[in-house]
Amino acid sequence: MKLISNGEEAFAARMLLAAEADVSLDAQYYLLHNDPTGQLFAWSLLEAADRGVRVRLLLDDMDTSGYDAMTAALDAHENIEIRLFNPFWRDQNLLFAGITDFNRINRRMHNKSMTADNTISIVGGRNIGAEYFLAKEEMNYADLDILVAGPVVNQVSDNFDAYWNSDFAVPTKVVIGDPVELGLNDARERLRALITEARQTPYADAVRKAAKDKFTLRTLNLDWVPATLYSDPPEKAAGDAKTQPILASKLVPYFEAAKDSVNIVSAYFVPRRNGVEWLNELENRGVDVRVVTNSLASNDVAPVYAHYAKRRRALLEGGVELHELRPDADRVDQRGVNWGQSRSGLHTKAFTIDDRYLFVGSFNWDPRSVNINTEMGVLVDSPIVAHRAADVLDDVLQDHTYAVRLDETGQITWQTIREDGARHIYSQEPTGTIWQHMKAGLLSVLPIGSQL
């Protein structure tokens, strides 16, 4: 296994999987944006299919309707099949569908994986889009993937097949119909023109360098450690997973057995009342609990931050250590051609337990991941790897987050170390505009926590 935190390396890894595949290529994603990285990804699948590789692409239908023509055109390739998970029917207005069919369309496939030749897989938090790969000027996410080989890949492949063959994975032709606006050759020419332009950019140079520096036979260093895939069953999408345990319940025994430490990194952290009590109980048992999540300004989903913030004091009073990402975080290992000029946000979903277990995947600590969406991730059982991940986290916490604490008077403070080495302590939330603070306050009183 290999952890991939840098966005350019993460994109290079996916391009290399597509380029080196000989027999099969399976990809499963929540979002695939119609931007340069999404177009490059689609082009890599098309090139693989032209070589005779069987390509299967399973997409949640949350964000695909805007490029139905391209999807239908690519699906017409004899070696490409695209299916949409729990689709929005195109003859319905999205607002009308949300009102009349909410219980169904509210449940999304949040899984993220890519597997080549049933030999190598990438699992993690990244969707396919510019902001997940350091390719966007306005904002980029800090995220984490895990590249795996060996027996765990069979588990990833079997999991993909379970989703692919489920009743919720609908062939593109059923949802969109046959290609009308764009034929396969037209799509190939359009993508070729876009890719020719994209390949001339500094970002493309950075991706090529990442591929050379990190993923050659000489430079690709893997840790050979035990790893297991955990996933929700596809039936969770219907709210009917009673015959199989969901991902959250599979992970609970690891936390119940924790003795020393639990480190949680969750972009969207909404513990709710039961979650607060559960984390505080770990503290009462002598387990040191640390949580890293987004600050107000680095969070891209305002209701999530609002409902996390309303539980913040209860967590602190129970002894949980909280850290919030600074939106100006400038991590050396995350820098790319766009990082210095962009706002940063946290998108990672990972945790460590007792310097032994490390989990990397799509699972956020929020009600949506626990109860509504389907999720997946890889659990590594290795003191060496878990300890290494915890050391990296220690460095990040000191230099790139606000440590949220209670002072001697019981007031919440935000502490951080700036570039000059001085410790700064704030008695008010140091990020966000007045409007963002007002909006968070209003959202926190709405009864929407169970949907976040």
C-alpha positions in Angstrom: 0.0 0.0 0.0 1.0 3.6 -0.5 -0.7 6.7 0.9 -1.2 9.6 -1.6 -1.8 13.0 0.0 -0.5 15.2 -2.8 -3.2 16.0 -5.4 -1.0 16.0 -8.5 0.4 12.6 -7.4 -3.2 11.4 -6.9 -4.2 12.4 -10.5 -1.0 10.9 -11.9 -1.7 7.6 -10.2 -5.2 7.4 -11.8 -3.8 8.3 -15.3 -1.2 5.6 -14.9 -3.7 3.0 -13.9 -5.7 3.8 -17.1 -2.6 3.9 -19.2 -1.2 0.6 -18.0 -4.4 -1.5 -17.8 -4.3 -4.5 -20.2 -7.6 -6.3 -19.5 -10.1 -4.3 -17.3 -10.6 -0.9 -15.7 -13.3 -0.4 -13.1 -14.1 3.1 -11.7 -16.7 4.1 -9.2 -17.2 7.7 -8.2 -19.7 10.1 -6.5 -18.7 13.1 -8.7 -17.0 13.4 -12.1 -16.8 17.1 -13.0 -16.9 18.4 -16.6 -13.7 20.3 -16.1 -10.1 19.7 -17.4 -9.4 16.9 -14.9 -12.7 15.2 -15.6 -12.0 15.5 -19.4 -8.5 14.0 -19.0 -10.0 11.2 -16.9 -12.6 10.5 -19.6 -9.9 10.6 -22.3 -7.8 8.1 -20.3 -10.7 5.7 -20.2 -11.4 6.1 -23.9 -7.7 5.4 -24.8 -7.8 2.3 -22.6 -11.0 1.1 -24.4 -9.4 1.8 -27.8 -6.6 -0.6 -26.8 -9.2 -3.3 -26.1 -9.5 -2.8 -22.3 -13.0 -3.5 -20.9 -14.0 -0.2 -19.1 -16.8 -0.1 -16.6 -17.7 3.3 -15.1 -20.2 3.6 -12.3 -21.2 7.1 -11.4 -23.7 8.4 -8.8 -26.2 10.5 -10.8 -25.9 13.6 -8.5 -23.9 15.6 -11.0 -24.0 13.9 -14.4 -27.0 15.4 -16.3 -24.9 18.4 -17.5 -22.9 16.1 -19.7 -25.4 13.5 -20.8 -24.4 13.9 -24.4 -20.7 13.0 -23.7 -21.8 10.1 -21.4 -24.1 8.6 -24.0 -21.4 9.0 -26.7 -18.7 7.2 -24.6 -21.1 4.5 -23.6 -21.6 3.7 -27.3 -18.0 2.4 -27.5 -17.9 -1.4 -27.7 -15.5 -1.6 -24.8 -17.1 1.0 -22.5 -20.2 0.6 -20.3 -21.4 3.4 -18.1 -24.1 2.9 -15.4 -25.7 5.6 -13.2 -26.4 4.8 -9.6 -29.9 5.7 -8.3 -30.5 8.0 -11.2 -32.7 11.1 -11.4 -35.1 10.5 -14.3 -34.5 13.0 -17.0 -38.2 13.6 -17.6 -38.6 15.1 -14.2 -37.6 18.5 -12.8 -35.0 18.1 -10.0 -37.0 20.2 -7.6 -40.2 18.2 -8.4 -38.3 14.9 -8.0 -36.9 16.1 -4.7 -40.4 16.8 -3.4 -42.1 13.7 -4.7 -39.3 11.1 -4.5 -37.2 12.5 -1.7 -36.7 9.2 0.2 -35.1 7.6 -2.8 -33.0 10.3 -4.4 -31.7 11.5 -1.0 -29.6 8.3 -0.8 -26.4 8.6 -2.9 -23.4 6.4 -3.7 -20.5 8.2 -2.1 -18.0 5.4 -2.8 -14.7 6.2 -4.6 -12.5 3.5 -6.2 -10.5 2.7 -9.3 -9.1 -0.7 -10.2 -6.9 -1.9 -13.0 -6.7 -5.5 -14.1 -8.0 -6.6 -10.7 -4.4 -6.0 -9.6 -4.1 -2.4 -8.3 -6.7 -0.2 -6.7 -7.0 3.4 -5.5 -9.5 4.0 -2.7 -10.0 7.3 -0.8 -11.7 10.6 -0.5 -11.2 12.2 -3.9 -13.9 12.6 -6.5 -12.8 13.4 -10.1 -12.6 17.2 -10.3 -10.0 20.0 -10.4 -10.3 20.9 -6.7 -9.4 17.4 -5.6 -6.1 17.3 -7.5 -4.6 20.8 -6.9 -5.8 21.9 -10.4 -8.0 24.8 -9.4 -6.9 28.3 -8.8 -9.7 29.4 -6.4 -9.7 26.6 -3.9 -8.1 23.2 -3.5 -8.8 20.4 -1.0 -6.4 18.5 1.2 -7.3 14.9 0.7 -6.0 11.4 1.0 -6.1 8.2 -1.1 -4.6 4.8 -0.5 -3.1 2.8 -3.4 -3.3 -1.0 -2.7 -2.1 -4.2 -4.3 -2.5 -7.8 -3.1 -5.5 -9.6 -1.7 -7.4 -6.5 -0.7 -7.8 -5.6 -4.4 -10.0 -8.7 -4.8 -12.2 -7.3 -2.1 -12.4 -3.9 -3.9 -13.2 -5.7 -7.2 -15.9 -7.8 -5.5 -17.4 -4.7 -3.9 -17.5 -3.0 -7.3 -19.2 -6.0 -8.9 -21.8 -5.9 -6.1 -22.7 -2.3 -6.8 -22.4 -2.7 -10.6 -24.9 -5.7 -10.6 -27.3 -4.1 -8.0 -30.7 -2.9 -9.0 -29.6 0.7 -8.3 -27.0 0.7 -11.1 -29.0 1.6 -14.2 -27.4 1.4 -17.7 -26.9 4.8 -19.2 -29.1 4.1 -22.2 -32.1 3.5 -20.0 -31.7 6.9 -18.4 -30.3 9.0 -21.2 -31.1 7.1 -24.4 -29.0 6.6 -27.4 -26.4 9.2 -28.5 -28.2 12.1 -30.4 -26.3 15.3 -29.9 -22.8 13.7 -30.0 -21.5 10.6 -31.7 -18.5 8.6 -30.5 -16.2 10.0 -33.1 -17.4 13.5 -32.3 -16.8 12.9 -28.6 -13.3 11.6 -29.4 -12.4 14.7 -31.5 -13.9 17.1 -28.9 -11.9 15.4 -26.1 -8.8 15.3 -28.2 -8.9 19.0 -28.7 -9.5 19.7 -25.0 -6.7 17.3 -24.0 -4.2 18.8 -26.5 -4.8 22.2 -24.9 -4.6 20.8 -21.3 -1.3 19.0 -21.9 0.4 22.3 -22.6 -0.3 23.7 -19.1 2.0 23.9 -16.1 -0.4 21.6 -14.3 0.2 18.9 -16.9 3.9 19.3 -16.5 3.5 18.9 -12.7 1.5 15.7 -13.1 4.1 14.2 -15.5 6.8 15.0 -13.0 4.8 13.4 -10.2 4.4 10.2 -12.3 8.1 10.1 -12.9 9.1 10.9 -9.3 6.6 8.6 -7.5 5.3 5.8 -9.7 8.1 4.2 -11.7 9.5 0.8 -10.9 12.3 2.5 -9.1 10.4 5.1 -7.2 7.2 3.3 -6.2 7.7 2.1 -2.7 4.9 0.0 -1.2 4.4 -1.1 2.4 3.4 -4.7 2.5 1.0 -4.8 5.4 -2.4 -6.4 6.2 -5.4 -4.4 4.7 -9.1 -5.0 4.6 -11.8 -3.3 2.6 -15.0 -2.2 4.5 -18.0 -1.1 2.6 -21.7 -0.5 2.9 -23.9 -3.0 1.0 -25.6 -1.4 -2.1 -29.0 -2.1 -0.5 -28.3 0.7 1.9 -29.4 3.0 -1.0 -32.9 1.8 -0.4 -32.7 2.2 3.3 -32.9 -1.6 3.5 -29.6 -3.1 4.6 -31.0 -5.2 7.5 -29.6 -8.5 6.2 -26.0 -7.1 6.0 -24.2 -4.8 8.5 -23.5 -1.2 7.4 -20.0 0.2 7.3 -20.4 2.2 10.6 -21.4 -0.9 12.6 -18.4 -2.8 11.2 -16.0 -0.1 12.4 -17.5 0.2 15.9 -15.6 -2.8 17.5 -12.3 -1.2 16.6 -13.2 1.9 18.6 -14.7 -0.1 21.5 -11.3 -1.9 21.8 -9.3 1.3 21.7 -6.9 1.7 24.6 -4.7 4.8 24.1 -5.7 7.1 21.2 -8.2 7.9 18.5 -7.4 10.4 15.8 -10.2 11.4 13.5 -9.8 13.5 10.4 -13.2 14.3 8.8 -14.0 17.0 6.4 -17.7 16.9 7.4 -18.0 16.3 11.1 -21.5 16.3 12.6 -21.4 14.2 15.8 -25.0 14.8 17.0 -25.8 14.2 20.7 -25.2 10.5 20.7 -21.9 11.0 18.9 -20.8 13.5 21.5 -21.6 11.1 24.3 -19.8 8.2 22.5 -16.6 10.2 22.0 -16.8 11.6 25.5 -17.1 8.0 26.8 -13.9 7.1 25.0 -12.2 10.0 26.9 -13.6 8.8 30.2 -12.0 5.4 29.5 -8.7 7.1 29.2 -8.5 7.2 25.4 -7.1 10.4 24.0 -9.5 11.6 21.2 -8.5 14.2 18.6 -10.7 15.4 15.9 -9.6 17.5 12.9 -12.3 19.1 10.7 -12.9 22.3 8.7 -13.1 25.8 10.1 -15.9 28.1 9.1 -14.0 29.6 6.2 -12.5 26.3 4.9 -15.8 24.4 5.0 -17.8 24.4 1.8 -21.1 23.2 3.3 -22.4 25.8 5.7 -25.1 23.6 7.4 -22.4 21.0 8.3 -20.2 23.6 10.0 -23.3 25.1 11.8 -24.3 21.7 13.3 -20.8 20.8 14.2 -20.3 24.1 16.0 -23.4 23.7 18.1 -21.7 20.5 19.6 -18.3 22.0 20.0 -18.5 23.0 23.6 -19.9 19.7 24.7 -17.0 17.9 23.0 -14.5 20.2 24.7 -16.1 19.8 28.1 -15.8 16.0 27.6 -12.1 16.2 27.0 -12.1 15.8 23.2 -9.3 17.7 21.5 -10.6 19.7 18.5 -8.6 21.2 15.6 -10.0 23.3 12.7 -8.2 23.7 9.4 -6.9 27.2 8.7 -8.1 28.3 5.2 -4.6 29.8 4.5 -2.9 26.4 5.3 0.2 26.1 3.1 1.4 22.5 3.6 4.7 21.7 1.8 3.5 18.2 0.9 0.3 19.5 -0.6 1.8 22.4 -2.7 1.2 22.3 -6.4 1.2 24.8 -9.2 -2.0 26.3 -7.9 -1.7 25.8 -4.1 0.0 29.1 -3.3 -2.8 31.2 -4.7 -5.8 29.2 -3.6 -7.9 28.8 -0.5 -7.5 25.5 1.2 -10.2 23.1 2.5 -10.2 19.7 4.1 -11.8 16.8 2.3 -9.9 13.9 3.9 -11.8 11.1 5.6 -9.4 9.0 7.8 -8.8 7.8 11.3 -6.1 6.0 13.4 -6.6 3.9 16.5 -3.9 3.1 19.1 -1.0 3.7 16.6 -2.1 0.4 15.0 -5.0 0.9 12.7 -5.4 3.4 9.8 -8.6 3.8 7.9 -8.7 5.8 4.6 -11.9 6.1 2.5 -15.0 8.1 1.8 -16.7 7.9 5.2 -17.3 11.2 7.0 -18.3 11.4 10.7 -21.8 12.6 10.0 -25.3 11.2 9.8 -25.3 11.1 6.0 -22.3 8.8 5.9 -23.6 6.7 8.8 -27.3 6.3 7.8 -28.0 7.6 4.3 -25.2 7.4 1.7 -23.2 4.3 0.8 -19.5 4.5 1.8 -16.3 2.5 1.6 -12.7 2.5 2.8 -9.6 0.4 3.5 -8.4 -0.4 7.1 -4.7 -1.0 7.4 -3.4 -3.0 10.4 0.2 -1.8 10.8 1.8 0.0 13.8 4.5 1.4 11.4 2.0 2.9 9.0 -0.4 4.1 11.6 2.4 5.7 13.6 3.7 7.4 10.4 0.3 8.8 9.7 -0.1 10.1 13.3 3.3 11.8 13.0 2.3 13.6 9.8 -1.0 14.6 11.6 1.0 16.1 14.5 3.0 18.3 12.1 -0.2 19.4 10.4 -2.0 20.2 13.6 0.8 22.5 14.9 1.3 24.6 11.8 -1.9 24.5 9.8 -4.9 24.3 12.2 -6.6 26.2 15.0 -6.4 24.3 18.3 -9.9 24.8 19.8 -9.7 24.9 23.6 -11.6 26.0 26.7 -9.6 28.6 28.7 -9.7 28.9 32.5 -12.9 30.9 32.4 -14.7 28.3 30.2 -14.5 30.5 27.1 -13.8 28.8 23.7 -10.5 30.0 22.2 -8.7 29.3 18.9 -4.9 29.0 19.1 -2.4 28.7 16.3 1.2 29.3 15.5 1.9 31.7 12.7 4.9 31.9 10.4 6.8 34.2 12.8 6.7 31.4 15.4 4.4 33.3 17.7 1.3 31.7 19.2 -1.9 33.6 18.5 -4.9 33.1 20.7 -8.4 34.3 19.5 -11.4 34.6 21.7 -13.7 34.8 18.7 -13.8 32.5 15.7 -10.9 33.8 13.6 -12.3 32.8 10.1 -15.4 33.7 8.1 -17.2 36.8 7.2 -20.0 38.4 9.3 -22.5 37.0 6.9 -21.0 33.5 7.2 -21.3 33.7 11.0 -24.9 34.9 10.8 -25.8 32.2 8.3 -24.2 29.5 10.5 -26.2 30.7 13.5 -29.4 30.5 11.6 -28.7 27.1 10.1 -27.8 25.7 13.5 -31.4 26.0 14.8 -32.9 24.2 11.8 -33.9 20.6 12.4 -31.8 19.3 9.6 -28.9 17.6 11.5 -30.0 14.1 10.6 -29.6 14.9 6.9 -26.1 16.3 7.1 
